Amino acid sequence: MSERVFEEKNKAEDIQNKYKVFISYSRKDEAWKKRLVTHFAALQFDIWDDRRIETGKDWHQEIQEVIKTANLAILLVSADFLASKWIISEEVPRLLERRDKEGLRIFPVIIKPCAWKQVNWLARMSLHPKDGRPISSGDEQQIETDLLAFVEEVTTIIWQTVDENKDIKVNLQLSPSVESVERSISKKDKVLASVIVASILRAHPEYAEGKAKTFNAEATSISKDKRLTVNEWLYEVRSLYDQEKVPLLHGRIVVLGLSLLDQALSRQLTEKGILSALIKENREPFESILTPKGHELQYGKPASPYSVPTHSDNPTEVDQLGRKAFAQALAINLRGIYESNQSENVGAFLLHIHGPWGSGKTSFLNFLRECLKEELQDNLCPGCVSSPWIVVNFNAWQHQRLGPPWWSLMNAIYQQASQQIKGRSHYQFWIKEWSWRLSTGRLHYYMLIALFFWALALIVWRILPYFNGMASLSILASYAQSLSIIFALIVTFWSAILGISHSLVSGSARSARTFMESTRDPLEALKDHFKDLVKWIQPPIAIFIDDVDRCQASYSVELLEGIQTLFRDSNVFYVIAADGRWLRTSYENVYDSFTNNVNEPGRPLGYLFLEKTFQLSVSLPRLSPELQDQYWQFLIRVEQSKSKKDTDKIRVIAQQKVQLLQTEGEILAELKRSGADNPVYDQAIREASIVRLAMPDFVARTEHALRPFASLLEPNPRAMKRLVNAYGFQRIIYIYSGVWRKSDIEPKKLALWTIIHLRWPLLAEYLENHPGMIKHIGNETFPEKEIPEDLRELFQNTDVYNVIEGKEVGISLDEQAIRTFAGLRTTDSSRGVVT
């Protein structure tokens, strides 16, 4: 065991490494940025601006990473700065969030005249110069004086911060094995987190039930940007754990901590089962030893005051707030759709799971994967395919630099499906796939050429012996025989190499590009092969695509369009988890030239694309804050006397009770009766109800009940199916959130609101924020100034009015209903997204 402290003699180096200054500015103010950086140059601080991004790097990701790690931010404010969509919508919100949560110091500098006083967040900040005048208004001497004064002020604050913390010496108490790893890596070298993890797991192959031996540091991350010294990594890990509960940093704790700091590392450890095994091997529940910072990294939110440490576990495996029930309902729905598509010979089904970053999309996909891969009980979905599905995971962000998305996706399908197919079928699948890959390089044509030369060599061998009797030609004949064999061998090797290099055998992005260039009609060949691939796999296939909302706009659009054009003919389910706003903006950026011509009132171009792309879009649900508090408070009270077995028993009772209910009214009545006296039973009833409503018999009744609404839909063959799916999940969220307790909502009103969301999503967003404005829809006059220009037309639109008034269905939407439905929302809506 040893102690490590930062010594005073390393103070300057510590400042240089730890105090990163981020400059946010408009490119049009480049000259001003350079003048400021020049003043900072002599002070040796780490001044970062976007000019430091290397060619070929993802500039979006680079800036986000720097914003996360910066110790201080400078804003060069001008009219161009305030007009920059990127700065105002991306950089500033992230900086302000860090200021509010972590105390990040932000220094706005007014460099040119602009309307900064009209910008609320800016007007409330302390500006430089102090009087708020623009620096550019002075003469050259005054400008230099202002810049120098600003730099001196920032420098003083940095040194004050150092002085305030110099006596707070962090003691790193390390186990012998971690100390050994620390000594084995040069203190000056900046390394990836995976390098430290690999060293620890090599030293402890017994970790994670022996799975530690399967870790491969080279395969950990496509993005290898975050590099720190080994000491800096250990100090970061130290900050994640409670000092009293974890006085010593041992191997398992360090690996778990580094996985929280590196998402790509976490994914690989999770996929190999290492992460969950390490958590189980830890002596104390993982949640109970984390600091608030560690808790937020692990669970995507700060620790709740109602947290119960002994309920902690890997969030991808344990579901305490009912999301698994939502996943099970979705899985049952997908199984029913698969049966319907199979009988009608319909192609692929694209499902969009909407949620912002950190909302738990990946964890939800894990629950959904578990539901699809397990054998389904016949009573849950009569008539559905009960056999386990083949589930393929595809991380779009990790593959965006690896060549064409279609090939990365197809390769992932083959590799992961082959691992899930057992027995004789596995080998048959392998032979068929590799036979096809060999054929893509036209290897058979090249081998025919080789065969031709072998035939020539054979002819030479048969003919030349006749010349052996001639002394002048016998030596020549002998040489010719040898050369013919050598030449045939050379041609054979050349043909094999050429054929393989032009084929998809290697599985590389380069081979995919070669295939596209050398094959006649390659897209048709890929479509045909994908159909064969699905046929060979046999069980239903679901392809989970995650992190699309971390990709560049062009890649996101290329991936989704590739699925629609190449892989849509087969009955395959694509589940795309992404922030709908990101996808929407990606399409609008790629097709920017069409925006003004194609937009519809309340439906911008991005919404229209998402509508065409996805058959169903749903938002991740969450409990209302009141229900969360009740549930956790109850768990705290019963912790000593109630075990997980008791909770499971309550869930079984709830499932049996709800299984007997035959109508939506009966389910809602039971939900009201459950009350709040026992939140565990209350949640169990909600979970069981969610699953029951997803069963085929309820779906059929829902479709029948919604037929009167057909006249309010677009004249589109898919419109009714989309309404049935969207309403079904809106109803599930309605039950999940607990809104039924606050008010009695007529299901017909929910159907009308769902139609508004499907047909005019921007209008729905506006009404959720201004529910009182619904009374103006259909009126000849309305307060135009209070309504966005692109929505005014809808306030006098007959179709909108008919939906609001519930024409021919005998009920209308009102302000109170919208207020209630707005409470269901967890995120900003996206096209067709049920919130």
Secondary structure, 3 states (H helix, E strand, C coil): CCCCCCCHHHHHHHHHHHCEEEEECCHHHHHHHHHHHHHHHCCCCEEECHHHCCCCCCHHHHHHHHHHHCCEEEEEECHHHHHCHHHHHHHHHHHHHHHHHHCCEEEEEECCCCCHHHCHHHHCCCCECCCCCCHHHCCHHHHHHHHHHHHHHHHHHHHHHHHHHCCCCCCCCECHHHHHHHHHCCCCCCECHHHHHHHHHHHCCCHHHHHHHHCCHHHCCCCCCCCECHHHHHHHHHCCECCCCCCCECHHHHHHHHHHHCHHHHHHHHHCCHHHHHHHHCCCCHHHHECHHHHHHHHCCCCCCCCCHHHCCCCCCCCCCCHHHHHHHHHHHHHHHHHHHHHHCCCCEEEEEECCCCCCHHHHHHHHHHHHHCCCCCCCCCCCCCCCCEEEEEEHHHHCCCCCHHHHHHHHHHHHHHHHCCCHHHHHHHHHHHHHHHHHCCHHHHHHHHHHHHHHHHHHHHHHHHHCCCHHHHHHHHHHHHHHHHHHHHHHHHHHHHHHHCCCCCCCHHHHHHHHHHCCCHHHHHHHHHHHHHHHHCCCEEEEEECHHHCCHHHHHHHHHHHHHHCCCCCCEEEEECCHHHHHHHHHHHCHHHHHHHCECCECHHHHHHHHHCCEEEECCCCCHHHHHHHHHHHHHHCCCCCHHHHHHHHHHHHHHHHCCCCHHHHHHHHHHHCCCCHHHHHHHHHHHHHHHCCHHHHHHHHHHHHHHHHHCCCCCCHHHHHHHHHHHHHHHHHHHCHHHCCCCCHHHHHHHHHHHHHCHHHHHHHHHCHHHHHHCCCCCCCHHHCCHHHHHHHHCHHHHHHHHCCCCCCCCCHHHHHHHHCCCCCCCCCCEEC
